[in-house]
Amino acid sequence: MSKRILVLILIVAIALGAAGTYAGLAFFASGSSSESGMSSNDQNLLSQLSDQQQSLEENMGKMSKVVDAFSIIQENYVEEVDDQQLVEGAINGMLESLEDPYSVYMDQETMEQFNEQIEASFEGIGAEVSMVDGNVTIVAPIKDSPAEKAGLKPNDQILSVDGESVEGLDLYEAVNKIRGEKGSEVVLEVSRPGVDDPLEIEITRDAIPLETVYSETKEVNGKTIGVIELTSFSENTASDFEKALSNLEDKGMDGLVIDVRGNPGGLLPAVEEILKNFIPSDKPYLQIEDPSGKKTRYFSELESGKDYPIVSIIDGGSASASEILVGALNEAMDYDIVGEKSFGKGTVQQTVSMGDGSTIKITRFKWLTPDGNWIHEKGIKPTVEQKMPDYYYTNPVQIEEPLSYNQSDDQIENVQIMLQGLGYKPERTDGYFNEATKSAVEAFQSDQDIEVTGEVNQKTAEVLQTSIVEKIRDGQDDKQLEKALEIVSQ
């Protein structure tokens, strides 16, 4: 059999797998999520795939140059080349030419790991990542994950993993380097917006459970306010949310705060089911725009909305399905949004099985808010902007030489803000190491049973960072939640 015929067979097999295996097709509300099931819209997509099958011969004619390239490489390259490797390279090349970080090819091994992350717990650092302008970028660390504890933040760009550059790797190759067994350590070099020098962040990997719904009540101004935090939208999120909501309503709550800060998104049907609890049938909760520009509006069967006020909270780590949720609650119901501008992901992906365990995930649709707004790469602006205290935005202190009296440095400014956040009094936060800063460092070292030197060495910097992270994780000084509670309890 000639090489040309062989590659034709391989390409036809891939095309047949893509068009004929609809069971592998899924909607995605974020870069790392899937949806199964077949609605009327799914039936339309199945019909479209059937049409694509009928145009296969025409498309094969357009592939003649690729076939020629395959044959030239196979017959002339100095070393033996694997047929499948060349075909997968061609697929990756076509997807990379789209310059869309959400359209990717996943081989069988990558797909297995991907499904593991969606369907169950997994081991790693616990962060949602995306490719932004060619850079592996943190969308948001998962709640209570090693990534959150180590201080990774939305928009951190990963430069290297254990000293090996990730430049030139696709998203899933980079993710495979970052993930690892529970208990193992990984050092990430990251570039953080607003910080001149790269940061090195050491993280101990752990099991990452996909618990996504947390609820509690707060007493504010004599009213009982329910608070539901959503950390992502996975398979059980909608049902868990409804249980939490019902429990809060049984307690007679007077208002609800929905917190999607740091929520990178997830399954589209999960957020749809949640919205059906709030958006009445006379208003769309979502619009989907297909490649031809046709827009489809989606409605619930709910007769009326809730009789209590609702406020949502967002930040720069709120993406995709989180933005669908808060955008719908705001535009359809005029509910306030508190916090900071969201991430800005307004596309929907489909997965298409290639028939051999591998998959293409490709951007197929735009999602729009109820009023038809596309927030992609723009994000959603809060109706009530509220930042967190300055120490929430501090960075790990990288120590080469101890920081000491009479020095001036950005790292010193960072230390001063941390000390102030912990209740010490450096008296200034401009980066100059004055006497008051030295006294504050000495007081901190004494309280932490560290050798009292008045200088910030590596040990002091590590304990300082840990103290700040613990205070943030404990929810102290949460000005955004406080503002949301204030509004919803009026």
HELIX and SHEET records of a PDB file:
HELIX    1   1 LYS A    3  GLY A   20  1                                  18    
HELIX    2   2 TYR A   22  GLY A   24  5                                   3    
HELIX    3   3 SER A   40  GLN A   54  1                                  15    
HELIX    4   4 LEU A   56  LYS A   62  1                                   7    
HELIX    5   5 SER A   64  ASN A   76  1                                  13    
HELIX    6   6 ASP A   83  GLU A   96  1                                  14    
HELIX    7   7 GLN A  108  GLU A  119  1                                  12    
HELIX    8   8 PRO A  146  ALA A  150  1                                   5    
HELIX    9   9 LEU A  171  ILE A  178  1                                   8    
HELIX   10  10 THR A  237  ASP A  250  1                                  14    
HELIX   11  11 LEU A  268  LEU A  275  1                                   8    
HELIX   12  12 ALA A  321  MET A  333  1                                  13    
HELIX   13  13 ASP A  390  TYR A  393  5                                   4    
HELIX   14  14 ASP A  410  GLY A  421  1                                  12    
HELIX   15  15 GLU A  435  ASP A  447  1                                  13    
HELIX   16  16 GLN A  458  ARG A  473  1                                  16    
HELIX   17  17 LYS A  479  VAL A  488  1                                  10    
SHEET    1   A 4 ALA A  26  PHE A  28  0                                        
SHEET    2   A 4 THR A 347  SER A 353 -1                                        
SHEET    3   A 4 THR A 359  LEU A 368 -1                                        
SHEET    4   A 4 VAL A 104  MET A 106 -1                                        
SHEET    1   B 5 ALA A  26  PHE A  28  0                                        
SHEET    2   B 5 THR A 347  SER A 353 -1                                        
SHEET    3   B 5 THR A 359  LEU A 368 -1                                        
SHEET    4   B 5 LEU A 286  GLU A 289 -1                                        
SHEET    5   B 5 LYS A 295  TYR A 298 -1                                        
SHEET    1   C 2 PHE A 122  GLY A 124  0                                        
SHEET    2   C 2 ASP A 206  ILE A 208 -1                                        
SHEET    1   D 4 ALA A 127  VAL A 132  0                                        
SHEET    2   D 4 ASN A 135  PRO A 141 -1                                        
SHEET    3   D 4 GLN A 157  VAL A 161 -1                                        
SHEET    4   D 4 GLU A 164  SER A 165 -1                                        
SHEET    1   E 5 ALA A 127  VAL A 132  0                                        
SHEET    2   E 5 ASN A 135  PRO A 141 -1                                        
SHEET    3   E 5 GLN A 157  VAL A 161 -1                                        
SHEET    4   E 5 GLU A 185  SER A 191 -1                                        
SHEET    5   E 5 LEU A 199  THR A 204 -1                                        
SHEET    1   F 6 VAL A 213  VAL A 220  0                                        
SHEET    2   F 6 LYS A 223  LEU A 230 -1                                        
SHEET    3   F 6 GLY A 255  ASP A 259  1                                        
SHEET    4   F 6 ILE A 310  ILE A 314  1                                        
SHEET    5   F 6 ILE A 337  GLY A 339  1                                        
SHEET    6   F 6 VAL A 384  GLU A 385  1                                        
END                                                                             
